[in-house]
Amino acid sequence: MKIQLAQIPMVRLLIPFFAGIVVAIGFDLNINDILFWAFISPSTFYVIIHTIFFSANYSQRWIFGLIVYLCLFFFGIKISQDNNQLKWANHFSKFDDTTGYAIVEISEPISEKANSYQVNGIVTTIINKDSIINTTGKVIVYLEKDSIALNLKYGDLIIIENRFNEVSAPKNPNEFNYKNFLANNNIYHQAYFKSGEWIYSGFRNGNFIKLKASEIRDKALKILSENNIEGREYAVASALVFGVKEDLDNELMQGFAGAGAMHILCVSGLHVGIIFLILNAILGFLKRIKYGYIIKVLFIVILIWCYAAITGFSPSVQRASTMFTFVAFSQSFNRSTNIYNTLAASAIFLTAINPYIIKMIGFQLSYIAVIGIVFIQPILYKKIIFKNFLIDKAWGIISVSIAAQIATGPIGLYYFNQFPNYFILTNLIVIPLSSVIIYIALLTIIASPISTVSELLGSILSKIITALNESVLWIESLPGSVSTNIYINSFEMIIISAVTILLCLTFLFLKKSLLKPALIFSLLLLSSFSYRTIKITSQKQFIVYNVSKTTAIDFVSGDHRLFITADYLKLDFNRLDFHLKGNRLTNGSLYNYDIYDINSPDTKINDNWAISRNFMDFEGRKIFFLNKNSHNILFKNEIEVDYLIISQNPNAKPDIIIKKLKPKVIILDSSNNRFTAKKWEEESNKNDIIFWSVITHGAYSAML
């Protein structure tokens, strides 16, 4: 399938626009408004004049194209710059008088966490002693659990003290960067308030459409719960149809993730596509009347966005609704349109509204998957012809699954470090079942005035969801269902993508000439793997991590790790994984490890380290662990150590310990309190010793 550049003008326009956004975000560029308009104004004037009077002059076409591309490039930079709300003059952070109050309008349904309710809101007003200031700016507020917080709804106004904290950057190497994740959504501050520290105003604002949509969604969910749908079945129905995932338990979510079916629990392109197909079929009769195509597309677009509103306008739904809106309008002209132009137009539209969307994983995966399906699936599907109807439909689903997985596989490995090996089997089951679930769920809601019908449909729906859940959990339980803990860096992800594309093109179009560049890229990939392996096998380092109220230290020699902790049996390993797993994957020490509890009297010795009763020799460095028990076993004679690592608020005098051990570096881990940290920092400064508090400065890492 040969595509001419002239056939995809929107793609050509998208490239410089995206480039401007990427450059602006990557380098945090700021363009002066005067300079920006000094370039854009004459350039726009030239484009208009050229289009009217000189469009037939092909010799100057390259000048016209260059100016258009430069304008789009600079517009990408300018839009990215202006989208950063933190730089706005009326952002609430500019008025940080902590004696005042803030009015926060709840912008999303509240979300229940383990110990609090999470409220996403917009600070609309700052009230100081002598002024009331209209402001803007998104914020996350955590409220202690109580009955008042539980009943908060979208649009409610709450009054809180004007005290917000900046979202902290990750304090461990290669940990998930929650600060950047929130910043991509223009959220830079958060706060926590106990019961009684905030007031519900009794007023409700918010967008009228979102308010009504929220009410409709609540009613729809209530209808499902009243019609024989409960427990896990209700949780899956809520997530699959309306995007409400609060009721999903961890085991079920892990099962869907392991089977490669997590995408069906996030209302996105699949769900909006199903709605689009339903509406397209139901409203097909409109094509027979005058202007029927236009009437049909208007109905489809309105109803798609009504569905988007009911599901809460999540980013994934907005993306999918925008894509299908452009598809619907392109079809309304009753002529063949290039799907790549439609995708590019929708991408330009979305990034013009929020340039930072390009950093969101969902955006990247959505468009890459759709491009893969559009490009690969039709050709792959035609490679094998089945006359049997059911087998042909199954092959259609398989070819879609393969196309999407080829396209998104490398980026999925990069972000999630795993690959669902049975994705074909999973999609053969979940795509038909999820489609049927959406159909029946909508019918159950529509038929709610007739109780006997809705109850019958609800019972059928519950059984189908049960079958879906059991199928997914069965696939996840199969041996080798998912390959986990796969690490590739960004360079390797790009190379794997290149190799995949070249091999795919070779197979689809039988172009053997592409095998040579595929081989070259494969050699580059092997070189990168080899370099990383050599780097891992020669590494010698230790990291004192920041995990609240926990001692967590990795000593790494090659691919072997010694994990030192305290009170091992009391550890929360899920929490440890969240903070530590990213770094262990990166340095290749996830699997080959030993564990040592510093409260243990045991001795552990190998070629790289020796540890006994709080003394350790690691690659020739002497280390002493000072904890709640170890100050009683200090030698009477003075001993010089390279590192003194302090844990668990030891009851010891810093001056005496420093005199006996003469440490070159003192490290305070995150199991200590701030009083202990202050005491040791003061004594370290007196003795001119390097001091590092993991609590304050984040993880300590030393390459030896």
Protein Blocks (a to p, Z undefined) as FASTA:
>chain_A
ZZdfklmmmlmmmmmmmmmmmmmmmnopacdfklmmmmmmmmmmmmmmmmmmmmmmmklm
mmmmmmmmmmmmmmmmmmmmmmmmmlpmklfklmmcfkbccddddfbdcdddfkbccddd
ddfbdcdfkbccddeddddddddddfklmmpcehiacddddddddddddfbehiacfklm
mmmnopabdcdddehiaccehiaedjfklmmmmmmmmmmmmmmmmnopahjllmmmmmmm
nopaklpcfklmmmmmmnopmmmmpgcfklmmmmmmmmmmmmmmmmmpghklmmmmmmmm
mmmmmmmmmnoppaklmmmmmmmmmmmmmmmnopacdfklmmmmmmmmmmmmmmmlmmpm
klmmmmmmmmmmmmmmmmmmmmpccfblklmmmmmmmmmmmmmmmmmmmmmmmmnopacf
klmmmmmmmmmmmmmmmmmmmmmmmmmmmmmlmmmmmmmmmmmmmmmmmmmmmmmmpghk
bcghiacdfklmmmmmmmmmmmmmmmmnopaklmmmmmmmmmmmmmmmmmmmmmmmmgcc
ddddddehiacddddehjbccdddehkllpcfklmmmmmmmmmmmnopmmmccdddfkbc
bdcddfkbcceehiaceehiacddddfklmmmccfbdcddfbdcdehhiabdfklmmmmn
opabdcddfkbcfklmmmmmmmmmmnopacddfklnopadddZZ
